[in-house]
Amino acid sequence: MRTAELPAPAPQALAASGRLFARITEAIAREGGWIGFDRYMQLALYEPGLGYYSGGARKFGPQGDFVTAPETSALFGACLAQQCVQWFDEAAPCVVEFGAGSGALAAQVLTELAALGVDGVGYRIVELSGELRSRQRDTIRARAPQWADRVEWLERWPASISGVILGNELLDAMPSRVFHLQAGVVLERGVGVDDGRLVWRDRAADPAFDREVRLVLREAWGDPQGWPDDYVSELCEQAPAWVREAARRLERGAMLLIDYGFPRAEFYHPHRVSGTLMCHYRHFAHPDPFLHPGLQDITTHVDFSAIAQAAESSGLDCLGYTSQAHLLLNLGLLERLSRTPAESAALYLPQSQAVQRMVSESEMGELFKAIAFGRGVADDAAGFARGDRRGAL
């Protein structure tokens, strides 16, 4: 996709992007002309007041840049609520959601829990962005007004967690480092400035990063003698670190994470020579992370093997790993769809199309995966009853 084909930002948005661009170039200058891509991604997404997730641009839904599963259908959150109910039998009836986006998932889960007759549920949303907190409040008041007073917003980790941790499309937005394997040498790919433009710039990897890259590639590829000569990919250190922190605070309960990604052998497939980095702007997906900083989402896929290793090394049990399609079908997605009268086309057709999108292999069903971990709960999660792939991790 040539950037000339993408919709032009409004003047006010373009001006905000220009201010963020100036901060990024100032940071590059202070660091001697180079910053790691993880630092760039942090600035582009989270710089206070200007970053993509901390500014005022609409991100989710048809008027934003991408549509998440909760924005696609309320049946998504209803299915996750069903899984929460099972875990509530062994843990406190409390949900702690990270990366709550527009608040749609929270509204759906709360509404379904009420429909299932589950009382006394606490719901906590950990959200750093004041702009997103405001949108989440508005969404919950509009869609689940009877539950609005029960939702608590936190700006930092709770000291301890008992219940269910939820994270939908959380890990993919955590800043990643980028490496370039060239003729057996590991380079770190970062960001510089050339003639007033942001550009990719490689430099020798520091010893620790070099070792980590070689470790994951050896696990994925085996003997270094057969490694590709020219290969670019990402290594996200923050996502496993986040999982370790969650595990440290989870006293009893479960954690369910849903995101797009692969096990390590697929993530670092020798033919995936350009990595998984992708940007989303006005429902266009493209590979240029330097286009309009602060106005587009920047993501990398998740290495679910790294997530499982981090959780299990922190004392959590893996409760399952499967595709989003299997998770939702196991949790009664089709049964819920069948409750909408098929003869009412105005109601049934949109729901049917949404279900197709969430479970189709060519759309969200296979690319998105679900992984769950627990402490003090049984390894019998309904969402993973069929199609469990934890052996592939």
C-alpha positions as CSV (number, residue, x, y, z in Angstrom):
1,M,0.0,0.0,0.0
2,R,1.6,3.3,-1.1
3,T,1.2,5.9,1.6
4,A,-0.2,8.3,-1.1
5,E,-3.2,6.0,-1.3
6,L,-4.1,6.4,2.4
7,P,-6.6,9.0,3.6
8,A,-5.1,12.3,4.5
9,P,-5.4,13.4,8.2
10,A,-7.3,16.5,9.1
11,P,-5.2,19.6,9.6
12,Q,-5.5,19.5,13.4
13,A,-4.5,15.9,13.6
14,L,-1.6,16.5,11.2
15,A,-0.4,19.4,13.4
16,A,-0.5,17.1,16.5
17,S,1.5,14.5,14.6
18,G,4.0,17.2,13.7
19,R,4.5,18.1,17.4
20,L,5.1,14.4,18.2
21,F,7.5,14.1,15.3
22,A,9.5,17.0,16.8
23,R,9.7,15.2,20.2
24,I,10.8,12.0,18.5
25,T,13.6,13.8,16.5
26,E,14.7,15.6,19.7
27,A,15.0,12.2,21.5
28,I,17.0,10.8,18.6
29,A,19.3,13.8,18.7
30,R,19.8,13.5,22.4
31,E,20.8,9.8,22.0
32,G,23.4,10.5,19.4
33,G,21.3,10.0,16.2
34,W,19.8,6.6,17.0
35,I,17.0,5.1,19.2
36,G,15.8,1.5,19.4
37,F,12.6,0.8,17.7
38,D,11.0,-0.1,21.1
39,R,11.8,3.5,22.2
40,Y,10.3,4.9,19.0
41,M,7.2,2.7,19.4
42,Q,6.8,3.9,23.0
43,L,6.8,7.5,21.9
44,A,4.6,7.0,18.9
45,L,1.9,5.1,20.9
46,Y,2.2,6.4,24.5
47,E,3.8,9.9,24.6
48,P,1.5,11.8,27.0
49,G,-1.1,13.9,25.1
50,L,0.3,13.1,21.6
51,G,0.8,9.3,21.3
52,Y,-1.7,7.2,19.5
53,Y,-3.2,5.7,22.7
54,S,-2.8,8.8,24.8
55,G,-4.1,11.4,22.3
56,G,-7.6,12.1,21.3
57,A,-7.9,10.3,18.0
58,R,-10.8,7.8,17.6
59,K,-9.2,4.3,17.4
60,F,-11.8,1.6,17.6
61,G,-14.8,0.8,15.5
62,P,-15.9,1.8,12.0
63,Q,-15.0,5.4,12.5
64,G,-11.5,4.5,13.8
65,D,-8.5,2.6,12.5
66,F,-9.5,-1.0,13.3
67,V,-12.3,-3.1,14.7
68,T,-11.7,-5.5,17.6
69,A,-13.8,-8.5,18.4
70,P,-15.8,-6.7,21.1
71,E,-16.6,-4.0,18.6
72,T,-17.7,-6.7,16.1
73,S,-20.3,-8.4,18.3
74,A,-21.5,-8.4,21.9
75,L,-21.5,-12.2,21.7
76,F,-17.7,-12.1,22.1
77,G,-17.9,-10.7,25.6
78,A,-20.8,-12.9,26.4
79,C,-18.7,-16.0,25.7
80,L,-15.8,-14.7,27.8
81,A,-18.2,-14.1,30.7
82,Q,-19.2,-17.7,30.5
83,Q,-15.5,-18.7,31.0
84,C,-15.2,-16.2,33.9
85,V,-18.2,-17.8,35.7
86,Q,-16.5,-21.2,35.6
87,W,-13.3,-19.7,37.2
88,F,-15.4,-17.8,39.8
89,D,-16.3,-21.2,41.3
90,E,-12.7,-21.4,42.5
91,A,-11.6,-17.7,42.7
92,A,-13.1,-14.4,43.8
93,P,-15.8,-13.0,41.5
94,C,-13.7,-10.2,40.3
95,V,-12.4,-9.2,36.8
96,V,-9.3,-7.1,36.3
97,E,-9.1,-6.0,32.6
98,F,-6.0,-4.5,31.0
99,G,-6.1,-2.8,27.7
100,A,-9.8,-2.2,27.8
101,G,-10.0,-0.1,24.6
102,S,-13.3,1.5,24.2
103,G,-14.9,-0.3,27.2
104,A,-17.0,-2.5,24.9
105,L,-15.7,-5.8,26.3
106,A,-16.3,-4.7,29.9
107,A,-19.9,-3.7,29.1
108,Q,-20.5,-7.1,27.4
109,V,-19.0,-9.1,30.2
110,L,-20.9,-7.3,32.9
111,T,-24.2,-7.5,31.0
112,E,-23.8,-11.3,30.5
113,L,-22.8,-11.9,34.1
114,A,-26.0,-10.1,35.1
115,A,-28.0,-12.3,32.7
116,L,-26.4,-15.4,34.2
117,G,-27.5,-14.3,37.7
118,V,-24.0,-13.8,39.0
119,D,-24.1,-11.2,41.8
120,G,-21.5,-9.2,43.6
121,V,-19.0,-9.1,40.8
122,G,-16.2,-6.5,41.0
123,Y,-14.8,-5.1,37.8
124,R,-11.5,-3.2,37.7
125,I,-9.9,-1.6,34.6
126,V,-6.2,-0.7,34.7
127,E,-5.8,2.2,32.2
128,L,-3.1,4.8,32.0
129,S,-4.7,6.9,29.4
130,G,-7.1,9.5,30.7
131,E,-8.7,9.9,27.3
132,L,-9.4,6.1,27.1
133,R,-10.7,6.1,30.7
134,S,-13.3,8.7,29.7
135,R,-14.4,6.7,26.6
136,Q,-14.7,3.6,28.6
137,R,-16.9,5.2,31.2
138,D,-19.1,6.6,28.5
139,T,-19.4,3.2,26.8
140,I,-20.3,1.4,30.0
141,R,-22.8,4.0,31.1
142,A,-24.5,3.7,27.7
143,R,-24.4,-0.1,27.3
144,A,-24.5,-1.4,30.9
145,P,-25.8,1.5,33.0
146,Q,-26.8,-0.7,35.9
147,W,-23.2,-1.8,36.3
148,A,-21.4,1.5,35.8
149,D,-21.0,2.2,39.5
150,R,-19.4,-1.1,40.1
151,V,-16.5,-0.5,37.7
152,E,-13.3,0.9,39.3
153,W,-10.5,2.4,37.2
154,L,-6.9,2.1,38.3
155,E,-3.8,3.8,37.0
156,R,-1.4,1.2,38.2
157,W,-1.2,-2.5,39.1
158,P,-3.3,-3.6,42.1
159,A,-1.1,-4.9,44.9
160,S,-2.7,-8.4,44.5
161,I,-5.3,-10.0,42.3
162,S,-7.8,-12.7,43.1
163,G,-10.2,-13.5,40.3
164,V,-9.8,-13.3,36.5
165,I,-7.3,-11.2,34.5
166,L,-8.5,-10.3,31.0
167,G,-6.5,-8.9,28.2
168,N,-7.8,-8.6,24.6
169,E,-5.4,-7.3,22.1
170,L,-3.1,-6.1,24.9
171,L,0.2,-7.7,24.2
172,D,0.5,-6.7,20.5
173,A,0.7,-3.0,21.4
174,M,3.7,-3.5,23.7
175,P,6.9,-2.0,22.3
176,S,9.2,-4.5,20.6
177,R,12.8,-4.4,19.6
178,V,13.7,-5.2,16.0
179,F,16.7,-7.2,14.8
180,H,18.3,-7.8,11.5
181,L,20.2,-11.0,11.0
182,Q,22.7,-10.4,8.3
183,A,25.2,-13.1,7.2
184,G,25.2,-14.5,10.8
185,V,25.6,-11.1,12.5
186,V,22.9,-9.8,14.7
187,L,22.2,-6.1,14.3
188,E,19.6,-4.1,16.1
189,R,17.4,-2.1,13.8
190,G,16.5,1.3,15.2
191,V,15.4,4.7,14.1
192,G,17.4,7.7,12.9
193,V,16.8,10.9,10.9
194,D,17.9,11.5,7.3
195,D,17.1,14.7,5.5
196,G,14.3,15.5,8.0
197,R,12.7,12.1,7.7
198,L,12.5,9.2,10.1
199,V,14.4,6.2,8.7
200,W,15.5,2.7,9.7
201,R,19.1,2.5,10.9
202,D,21.0,-0.6,11.9
203,R,23.8,-0.9,14.5
204,A,25.6,-3.7,16.2
205,A,23.5,-5.4,18.8
206,D,24.6,-5.2,22.4
207,P,25.8,-8.5,23.8
208,A,22.6,-9.2,25.9
209,F,20.3,-8.6,22.9
210,D,22.6,-10.6,20.7
211,R,22.4,-13.6,23.1
212,E,18.6,-13.3,23.4
213,V,18.0,-13.2,19.6
214,R,20.3,-16.2,19.1
215,L,18.5,-18.1,21.8
216,V,15.1,-17.7,20.3
217,L,16.3,-18.4,16.8
218,R,18.1,-21.5,17.9
219,E,14.9,-22.8,19.5
220,A,13.0,-22.0,16.3
221,W,15.5,-23.1,13.7
222,G,18.1,-25.4,15.3
223,D,21.6,-25.4,13.9
224,P,22.9,-21.9,13.1
225,Q,24.6,-23.3,10.0
226,G,21.2,-23.3,8.2
227,W,20.0,-19.9,9.3
228,P,18.9,-17.3,6.6
229,D,21.5,-14.8,5.5
230,D,19.1,-11.8,5.5
231,Y,16.3,-11.9,8.0
232,V,14.3,-9.2,9.9
233,S,12.0,-9.8,12.9
234,E,11.0,-8.6,16.3
235,L,11.7,-9.6,19.9
236,C,9.2,-8.2,22.4
237,E,10.7,-8.2,25.9
238,Q,7.9,-6.2,27.5
239,A,5.1,-8.7,26.9
240,P,6.8,-11.6,28.9
241,A,7.8,-9.1,31.5
242,W,4.2,-8.0,31.9
243,V,3.1,-11.6,32.2
244,R,5.7,-12.2,34.9
245,E,4.4,-9.2,36.8
246,A,0.8,-10.4,36.5
247,A,1.8,-13.8,37.7
248,R,3.6,-12.3,40.7
249,R,0.4,-10.5,41.8
250,L,-2.1,-13.2,41.0
251,E,-2.9,-14.9,44.3
252,R,-5.6,-17.2,43.1
253,G,-7.5,-17.3,39.8
254,A,-6.9,-17.3,36.1
255,M,-5.6,-15.1,33.3
256,L,-7.0,-15.1,29.8
257,L,-5.1,-13.3,27.0
258,I,-6.4,-13.1,23.4
259,D,-4.2,-11.7,20.6
260,Y,-2.9,-12.3,17.2
261,G,0.3,-14.3,17.0
262,F,2.0,-17.7,16.7
263,P,4.0,-20.2,18.7
264,R,7.8,-19.5,18.3
265,A,8.4,-22.0,15.5
266,E,5.8,-20.2,13.4
267,F,6.6,-16.7,14.6
268,Y,10.3,-17.1,13.5
269,H,9.5,-19.1,10.4
270,P,12.6,-18.9,8.0
271,H,10.3,-17.6,5.2
272,R,8.9,-14.8,7.3
273,V,11.9,-12.7,6.4
274,S,10.3,-9.3,7.1
275,G,8.9,-10.0,10.5
276,T,5.3,-9.2,11.7
277,L,5.4,-5.4,12.2
278,M,2.2,-3.9,10.9
279,C,0.4,-0.5,11.2
280,H,-3.3,0.3,11.1
281,Y,-4.7,3.6,9.8
282,R,-8.3,4.2,8.8
283,H,-8.8,0.5,8.3
284,F,-5.8,0.2,6.0
285,A,-3.0,-2.1,7.1
286,H,0.5,-1.1,5.9
287,P,4.1,-1.6,6.9
288,D,5.3,2.0,7.4
289,P,5.7,2.8,11.1
290,F,7.0,6.3,10.4
291,L,3.8,7.5,8.7
292,H,2.0,10.2,10.7
293,P,3.4,9.4,14.2
294,G,0.7,9.4,16.8
295,L,-2.1,8.9,14.3
296,Q,-1.8,5.2,13.5
297,D,-1.5,2.0,15.5
298,I,1.8,0.1,15.4
299,T,1.7,-3.6,16.3
300,T,3.7,-6.8,16.3
301,H,2.4,-10.3,16.6
302,V,2.8,-12.2,19.8
303,D,5.3,-15.0,20.4
304,F,3.0,-17.2,22.5
305,S,5.9,-19.5,23.4
306,A,7.6,-16.6,25.1
307,I,4.3,-15.8,26.9
308,A,3.9,-19.4,28.1
309,Q,7.6,-19.6,29.3
310,A,7.2,-16.4,31.3
311,A,4.0,-17.6,33.0
312,E,5.2,-21.1,33.8
313,S,8.6,-19.8,35.1
314,S,6.6,-17.6,37.4
315,G,4.6,-20.5,38.9
316,L,1.4,-20.4,36.8
317,D,-0.2,-23.4,35.2
318,C,-1.0,-23.3,31.5
319,L,-4.8,-24.0,31.2
320,G,-4.9,-24.0,27.4
321,Y,-3.9,-22.5,24.1
322,T,-6.2,-22.5,21.1
323,S,-7.5,-20.4,18.3
324,Q,-10.1,-17.7,18.9
325,A,-12.6,-19.7,16.8
326,H,-12.2,-22.8,19.1
327,L,-12.4,-20.7,22.2
328,L,-15.7,-19.0,21.2
329,L,-17.3,-22.1,19.8
330,N,-16.4,-24.0,23.0
331,L,-18.0,-21.3,25.0
332,G,-21.3,-21.5,23.2
333,L,-21.0,-18.8,20.5
334,L,-23.3,-20.7,18.0
335,E,-25.9,-21.4,20.7
336,R,-26.0,-17.7,21.6
337,L,-26.4,-16.8,17.9
338,S,-29.3,-19.2,17.6
339,R,-31.2,-17.2,20.2
340,T,-31.6,-14.4,17.6
341,P,-34.6,-15.3,15.5
342,A,-33.4,-16.2,12.0
343,E,-36.7,-14.8,10.5
344,S,-35.7,-11.4,11.8
345,A,-33.2,-10.6,9.1
346,A,-32.4,-7.1,10.4
347,L,-31.2,-8.7,13.7
348,Y,-29.9,-12.0,12.6
349,L,-27.9,-11.1,9.5
350,P,-25.6,-8.6,11.2
351,Q,-25.0,-11.1,14.1
352,S,-24.4,-13.9,11.7
353,Q,-21.9,-11.9,9.7
354,A,-20.1,-10.9,12.9
355,V,-19.9,-14.5,14.0
356,Q,-18.5,-15.5,10.7
357,R,-15.8,-12.8,11.0
358,M,-14.8,-13.9,14.5
359,V,-14.4,-17.6,13.7
360,S,-13.5,-17.7,10.0
361,E,-10.0,-19.0,9.3
362,S,-9.5,-16.2,6.7
363,E,-10.4,-13.5,9.2
364,M,-10.1,-13.4,13.0
365,G,-10.8,-17.1,13.8
366,E,-7.3,-18.6,13.2
367,L,-5.0,-15.6,13.3
368,F,-6.1,-14.7,16.8
369,K,-5.2,-17.1,19.6
370,A,-6.3,-17.5,23.2
371,I,-4.0,-18.6,26.0
372,A,-4.9,-19.1,29.7
373,F,-2.9,-19.5,32.9
374,G,-4.0,-20.2,36.4
375,R,-3.0,-20.5,40.1
376,G,-5.2,-22.6,42.4
377,V,-7.8,-23.4,39.7
378,A,-8.5,-26.7,37.9
379,D,-7.2,-27.4,34.5
380,D,-10.6,-27.9,33.0
381,A,-11.4,-24.5,31.3
382,A,-14.4,-24.9,29.1
383,G,-13.0,-22.6,26.5
384,F,-10.2,-25.1,25.7
385,A,-12.2,-28.3,25.9
386,R,-11.7,-28.9,22.2
387,G,-8.9,-27.8,20.0
388,D,-6.3,-27.2,22.7
389,R,-2.8,-26.7,21.2
390,R,-0.7,-26.1,24.2
391,G,1.6,-28.9,22.9
392,A,2.7,-26.6,20.1
393,L,4.1,-24.0,22.5
